[in-house]
């Protein structure tokens, strides 16, 4: 029998990318899945796509605490509790700090960090009862600050620090707390990334076809949950980045600069 059989799994940001891939992987394993997304149209499309299975899908902006509360409470009412919460909803940005409106930092922090805080706050009593799992989908940017992604990096550093505190608080509770860092994974996050004024850029600077697929990433995440891993860093580049930043931070500074700037000192990525 699957580890996820009859477990209630909540996934924020499930309308596309890694979140949707997690849903597609969990349903055949017998999980009862609840998800949310900001777009009513995408949520409706998701409901139609999975109309023949038990999927609780709700339109919810995770940056709004009251909407998170309603989403979590409706999930508990629907399924009777929550075993696993995967805080996956997130947004990126691409703009130098000097050029970016401060509102960009606020938006990114509200979605990437506070969204996880809100959902976990209301789900935790049920997860404690079931000795379940809390997961945060982070990034290598939570270990290594990236130029042009200052708000994104800050939100992921905050997420990981908060989860580490939570893990320690719950050390003897039976609850498993972990975070995963997918590295560069093919998803919509770069297309939806905010520019210096907080608008979606609608473009990506990477070759999405060459990146790890969302489906492969989802498989790694589910395996890590089942094995109760402490953390999960995916892709060779991600692992090297985390290690290098730990053992040779000055070298990591120079290599990161070289990656994101051209020889004229112009920010290009």
N, C-alpha and C positions, 0 to 999 in steps of 0.2 A: 504493500500500500504506500502511496506517495506521502511524503512528509507533510505536504500541504493539503491533503485530503480533509475536507470539511473545516479547514481553518479559514477564519475571516481575515482577509488581507485588504487593507486600505492603502490606496496609492493616490497621492495627489499628483496633479498634472498628467492625467492618463489619456488625454485625447490624441496625443501623437508622441513620436520619439521613443525614448526609453520607457516612459510610463505606459504607452500603448503596448509595447513589446512585452512588458511584464504581464499585462492583462492577458495577452495572447498565449503566453507561456503558462500562466497559472490556471486558467480555466480548464484545459485538458487534464491538469493534475488534481482536479476535484476541489479547488479552492472556491470559496464564496468571496467575490471581489466587489469592493466599493471604490469608486473613483470620482474625481472632480476635475473641472477645468473652467477657465474663465469664459470661454466662448460657448454660448447657448447652441449655436449651430453645430459646433464640433461635438458637443455632448449629445445632441439629438442624433447626429450621424453615428456616433458610437453606440447609442442605444439601438438603432436600427441594425447595425452590423452584428450586434450580439443579442438580438431579440429572442433567440431560442435558448438562452442560458440565463442563469441567475446573476445578473450584474446590476448593482445599484450605482447609477451614474447621476451626478448632481452638478449643476452649474454653480460654481463657487469661486470667488476671488480670494485666494488665501491671504492676501494682505489685509483683509477685513476680518477682525476677530469674530464678530457676530456670525458672519457667513461660515467660518470654520466651525464654530460651535454648532450651528444648525446641521452642517454636513456630518459631523461626527455623531451627534445625537440621533440623526435620522438613520445612520448606519447601524448604531446599536439597537435602535427600535426595529430595524429591518431584519437583522441577523442575530440579535441577542447578545452581542459582545464583539470585541476586537482582539484578535490574536497577534497580528503583525501590522505595524504602521510604517509605510515607506514614504518618507518625506522627499518626494521627487520633484515637485513643482519648482521651477526656477526660471530666471531670465538672465541674460548676459548684457554686456555693454561694450562699446568700442569707441573710446574718446580719451584723449589725454586729460589729466586732471585739470590742467591750466585752462583748457577750453570748455570743459563740461559744466553745465549748470549743476548746482548742488542738489537740485531736485532729482537728478539722475541717481545720485548715491542713495537718496531716501527711497526711491522706488525699488531699487535693486535690494536694499536691505529689508524692506518691508515684505517683499515676495520671498527672497531666498532664505532669510533668517527668521523674521517674525512669523512668516507663514508656517514654518516648522514648529516654532514655539507654540503658536495658537492651537494647531491640530494636535500636537502632543499633549498639551495641557488638558484638553478635554477627553482625549483617548486614554490617557495614562491610568486612571482608576480601573478601567476594564482590562488593560494590558497587565497591570499588576495582579489582578484577580486570576488571570489565565497564565501568568508567568511567561508572557509573550516577548515580543521583539519590537524595538524602535530602531529604525534605520534612517540615516540622513544621506541623500545623494549629494556628495560634495564634489571636489575637483582637485587636481594637482595645484590649482591656484589657491587652495586652502593651506598649502605647505609653502608655496613659492609665489610671492606677489608678482603680478605680471604688468608690464607697462601697457597703458591703454585700457586696462581692465581693473583699475584701482578699486572701484566699488564692488565689482564682482569678486575680486580677491578678498576684500574686506568681509563680504558677506559669508564667504566660505571659511575664512579663518574664524569668524564668529560662530558659525554653525559647528565647526569641529571642537572649538573650545567649550561651547555649551554642551555638546553631546558628551564630551569627556567628563565634565562636571556631573552631568546626569548619570553617566555610567557609574561614577564613584558613589554617588548618593544611593544608587540602587544595587550596589555591589552584592549584597546578601539577600536581595529580594527575589531572585530567580529570573528577573527580567534581563534580557540580552539587549545591549545598546551597541550599535556599530555605525560606521560610516564607510561609504564606498567612493572611490575617486575614479570615474570612468576614463579619464584622459580624453583625447580627441576621439569622439564617437559621432558617427553620422546621425544627425538629428536636426530639428528645426531651430535649435537654440541660437545659432549664429545669424540665421535669417531674421529672427525676431529681436536680435540684440539692439539695445538702445544706442542712439547716437548722442552727440553732445547736448542736444536739447530734449532728450527723452522720447524721441520718435523711433519707430522700428526702422532699422537700416534697410531691410529687405534684400540683403546680399550676404554672401559669405566670401571670406578671403582664403578658404581652404578648398582642396579637392575632396569633396564629400565622399566620392566614390572610393577613395583610397583609405578611408577611415574604418575603424571597427564598426560593424553594424550594430544597430540598437538591439537586434535579436540576440546576437552573441553576448553583448553587454548584459542583457537581462538574464541570460543563462548563468553567467558568472555571479551576478548578484544573488540569485535564488540559491545557488550552491553555497555561497558564503553565509547566507541566512541559516540554511539547514545545518551547516557545520559550526555555527555560532562563532564566526571569525570576529576578531577584534576590529580590524580594518581591512580594506581591500583596495589596492592600487592597481589599476589595469594599464596595459600597454607598456612596452619596453621604454618608450620615451618618458612615460609617467614615472616609472620606477627609478630611472636614471635621474630624472629631475629631482625627485624627493631625496634620493641618496646624496646627490651632489650638493644640494642646498644644505644638507646636514653636515657633511664632512668638509666641504670647501665652498663656503658661502660667497667669498669674494670672486672666485672663479665662476660660480653660478651667476653672479651679477653681470659679469662681462659676457658670458655666453648668451644670457637672456637678452641683453642689450643688442648683441650682434644679430640675434634671430629676429628681433622686432624692428630694427633700424637699418637703413642702408648706409653705404660708405660716406654719404654726405651728412649723416646724422639726422636724416628725415625718418619719422615714424611711418612705417609702411604696412604694418600688420595689425 
